[in-house]
Structure formats: structure tokens, C-alpha cells
Amino acid sequence: MIFALITFYTIFVSYACSQDFQALENKNVKILFAPSLDPVAKELAEVYPEVRAALETTFGWRLNQRPTVLLVRDGKHFYHLALNPLIVAFAVPKSHTIVMNYTKISRRPFALENTLKHEMCHLLLHQHIPEDSLPKWLDEGVCQWASDGIGDIMMDQKRSLLHRAVVRGTFIPLDALKSDFPANNDDLLLAYEESKSFVAHIISRYHKDGILRLLDQIKKGDAIEPASLKALAITLDDLEQEWHDALRQKATWFTLLSTYLYEILFGFMALVSIFAFIKIMLKKRAYMAEDPQDPLL
């Protein structure tokens, strides 16, 4: 962890020094940005107090930090910081820093404010809970819930890897997502989907108070397993199995068809092509049988 933090600081400082950054500062937040992103920086500074107040109301916890937000427009430089092409933003709680790739975020309406909310949620959680005490899946799932579904990755809702995992029974066990998420792109996307879905299941089953009780137990020093038993009166393993069963029950024929849509379309087009080929050959043979002396044949 210390090495990773030193590495981030090294890259962060070298990147910041190599760019012509401007700074917008007030008592709440410090924003570093390229001159072309001046309107974006002003927008972030304007919405920051509202976003912070909303998070503090949701969790009942105070955010006693003045974070630094680095707005990046150069995709290549952002990749050196994020180390994954799918990531659009990330938080570094130990340095109270948020880094955002504005080029990708700007492609969706309302994404800027919700992305800020998501990353600030990480800062809030880790101000009260040490990073190594909060499971990665819970960290990401809670922050997606708090930011209206927006995450570090903006997933294509039309392509759900979770639906496929439900059909095939290929869930990633939560225990495997405790410390980190997979590097493989599809597995990474599935990890984010699972985290969001599992937290949504907890809230649907135990309401908002349930997830807050769970977080409060971890804040008090409990590991996730005893925290689940104390806060929700169910073991984490049983809760995970309950979630799997609920997803299977919700699976419909429409879900199955949408999961295998590309395979179905590909197979259908292949059959159409074969049928068309056979039809042409039959017509050609029939024509040859009627006039075998035709010079065009």
C-alpha cells in the first residue's frame, strides 16, 4: 500500500508539473485543471457543497477534508495514473485526492456531478473506515448506490455481464473481490456489476438502515463476516447465496434472450445465408434442366 501510494504521488507530481495547470481553491475544495477546462472547474466548485451535504445526510457521517480534484483531459496521461483504459475516475483516500478523466465523463449527461459524488463517497467511507477493513466489493457497491449507479467505470447497460453470469452460474465469489478487482476487462466489469447488485439486494431486503448498520459495525472494528451477523442477523455466505437465488428467480426468457442476443442473431444470419445459397443453387439447377444448351451456363 505504501509503495502504491508513493508510486501514485510520483506520477501525480510529475504529471502536474509537466502541465500548465490552473487552480481554483476555496474552503471546501481545491481543483487543478487545464485552462480549457475552466468552466468545468467552476461547475465542480459550485456543485461540491451540495454533493457533500447529500452524502453526509445519506450516511450520517461528516467529511472533514478538503479534497484535491485533478481534472485531466489527456487520455494518455490519465491512463498512466489509472492504469486501466476502462476507468474514468478514481479516488486516493490517503491523499484526499480525486482524479477525473473529463473527456470520457463529458460524453454522458449529469455524469460529472454523479462521478464527483461517487469519488467523494470513497473519501467519506475511508475517512471513517480504514481501506484494509472495508471489502472492495462493499466499497464500490455502496458508492455506486450513493451516486445513482455511477461508478469508476461507466458501464454499457445494454451489455450486462451479470445477466450472463446468472444464466451460466459463473459469479465471481465475493471473497475473491475482498481486496481487489480483477485486471481482465470483462471480469472487472462483472465485479462492478456484482458489487452494485449485491448492495442493492441488501437494501431491498434490509432497507437503507441495513447497509448503514453494516457499515457502522465495520467502522467499530468488526470484519465483514461478524459485521453481517450483527447488523443483518445473517451470515455473509447465506446472504450471498440468497442474492444468487434472487437473481435466478428474476431471470426471465427476455433476460436469457438478451444475454445471448449476439449469438442468436449470428446463428440466425448464418441460417439465412445457408438458405439463400441453397435456394440459388436449386434455381440454377432447375434452369439448367430446362435448357441445358444455354451458352450462359
N, C-alpha and C positions, 0 to 999 in steps of 0.2 A: 504493500500500500504506500509506504514512504517513497519507494523507488518510483512508483507510478505517479505520485504527486510531484516529485522532483522533475520527472520527465515532462509532465504537463507544464509546469512552471517554465522549464527551459524553452519548450516550443512556444508557449504563450508569450513569453517576454520577447523572444527573437522575432516572432510574428508581429507583435505590437510595435516593436522598434523599427521594423522594416517597412511599416505602413505609415501613411500620412493620416493618422487618426486625429479626430477631434473628440472632445469630452464634453458631456452635458452632465452636470452634477447638481444635486440638491440634497436635502437632509435625508431623503428616502433611498435614493439610488444613484449610481454612477454609471453612465452609458458611454462606451467608447465606440466610435463609428467613423466610417469614411465620409468625406464631405457630401457625397452624393446621397447619403442616407440620412441627411439632416432631418427631413420631415418624419421619417420613421422613428428616429431617436426621440423627437418631440412627442410623437404619438405614444411611445412606450412610457415616457416620463409622465404623461398625462393620465394614462390608464393604470399605472403602477399602484397608486394608493387604493384604488377601487379593487384591484385584483388581490392585493394584500389583505384588505379588510374582509373580502369574501372568503379567503382561505382561513383566516383567523376565526371567523364566525363558524365555518364548517367544522373545524377541528377543536375549537375552544382553546387553542394554543396561540401564544404570541410569537411573532417573528422578530427577534431582537437583533437584526442585522441590517447593514446597508450593503446590498449586493452590488457587484460589478457585472454589467451586461455588455458583452462584446458582440457587436453586430458585424457579421462577416458577409461579404458579397462574393468573394473569390472562392469558387468551389474547390479548387486545388488546395488552397491554404486551409480551408475548413476540413478537408479530408485528412490533412496532416495532424489536425487536432482531434477529430472524431475517430479516425482510423476505420471507418466503415462508410461506404457510399450511401447506405440507406438512412443513416442518422441525419436529422435536420436540426437538432438542438440537443444540448446536454448540460448538466449542472455538475459542478465540482464543489460539493458542500464544504470541504475542509478549507477552501479558499473563498467561499461565499461568491462563487463566480458562475455566470450563465453564459454560454456561447451559443449563438443562433445563426444559422445559415439563411439569411433573408431571401436569397434568390429562390430557394425551394419553398420557403414558408409563404411567400407572397403569391404563390400560384392558387391558393385557396382562400376564399373569403372568411374573415373572422379568425383565421389561423394564427395571426400574430399575437393577439391578446390571449387566446387559449394556450398557445405554446408557452408564452411567458408564465401563465398560471400553472402549467404543468411543471415547468422547471423550478418555479418558486415553491411548489409543493414539495419537491425533493429537498430544497433548502430547509423548509419548515420541519419536515419529518426528521431530518438528520440533525437539526438543532436540538431536538428533544430525544432522539434515539440514535445511538452510535451506528455507523454504517454496517459494522460486522454483526450487529444484533438484529437488524431488520432484513428478513429474506428478500432477495432481489425481486421475486415474483410479487410479493406483497407491496414492496416499494413502488414498482411500476404499475401494478393493478390499481392501487389507491390513487396514484397521481393521474392515471387515465380517467378514473371515476370523477375525481375532483375537477378535472379540466374538460368535462363534457366529451370524453372519448379521445381527445387529442393526446398523442404520445411523442416520445423522442423520434418515432418513425410514423410518417403519415401513410397508413396502410390503405390499399385499394379495397374498399368494402365489397366490391363485386367479386373479389378473389379471396375467399375465406379458406385458409389452410386449416382452421379449426373444424369446419364442416367436414373436410376430408379426413381429419384425424378421428372425428366421431364415427364416420362410416367405417373406417379401416381399423379403428381401435388402436391408433398409433399416437396416443397422447405422450407428451414429454412429462415424466413424473415431476411433481412439484419439488421433490427433494433434489432433483438434478438442476433446478433453477434457483436454488437457495443462495448460492454465492455469486453466480454469473450466468449470463445468457450465452447460447451457442454462437459461434462465429459464422457458421453456414447461414446464408441469407434466408432460405426457407425455414430452417429451424429457428432462426432469430425472430422472424415474423410470427411463427406459431407460438413462440414463447411470450411475445407481447399479447397476442390474442388470448392465450390461455390465462395470463395474469389478469387481464381485463375481465374475462368471463368468470373466473373463479371469484374475484372480489364482488362482481355483480351478483353471483349466486349467494354469497354470504349476506349481502344487503337485502336481497329479495327474501331470504329465509329468516334473517335476524334483524332486518331493518338497519338504518344508519347507525343506531346506537350499538348494534352488534359489532360493526367494524371499528367503531371508536373504542369500545371496551377492549377489543383485541389489541389495538394499538397502545392503549393505556397500560395493559398488562406487560407488554414488551417494554414500554417506557419505564416501568417499575423494575425491570431487570429480568423478567421471565423469558426463556427461549420460546420459540413459536409453538412447540408441542404443548407444554403446560399452559401457555397463554390461551391456546384454543380451548382447552378443557375448562379453564377457569372462566373465560369470557363467554363461551358459547355452549358449554356443557356437552361437548362432543370432541372426540379425538380428531386430530388433523387427518389421519388416514381415513377415518369414517366419513369425514366431511368431504374429502377429495373423491371418495367412491360415490357419495351421494350426488356430488356435482356431475360426475361422469354419467350416472344413471339419469339425471335430469336432462342432460344434453341428448342422450339417446332417445328419451321419451319425446323430446321436442322435434326430433328428426322426422321429416315428412318426405313423401315422394318428391315434392318440389325441391327439398334440400338435396336429396340424392341426385336428382336430375341436374341441378345447378352445380353440384360438386363435380360431376363427370360430363359437364356440358361440352367441353372441347373434345373429349374422347368420343362422345355421341355424335357430334357434328362431323368429326373427321371420319368416323365409320360410315355415317350416312352418305357423305360426299363420295367416299370410296365405292359404296354400293351403287350410287347414281352413275358414277363413271363407268363401272363394270357393265351396268345395264345398258347404258348408251352405246358402249363398244359392241356388246352382243347384238343390239338392235341394228347397228350399222352393218355388221358382218352378215346378218341374216338377210337384210335388204340387198346387199351386194350379191350374195349367193342366189337369191331369187331372181335378180336381174340377169345374172349370168345364165341361169337355167332357161330363161325366156329367150335370150338372144346370145347364144354362145359365139356367134361370128362378129359381134360388135367390136370394131377395131380399138375402141377406147378401153376395152377390158384387156 
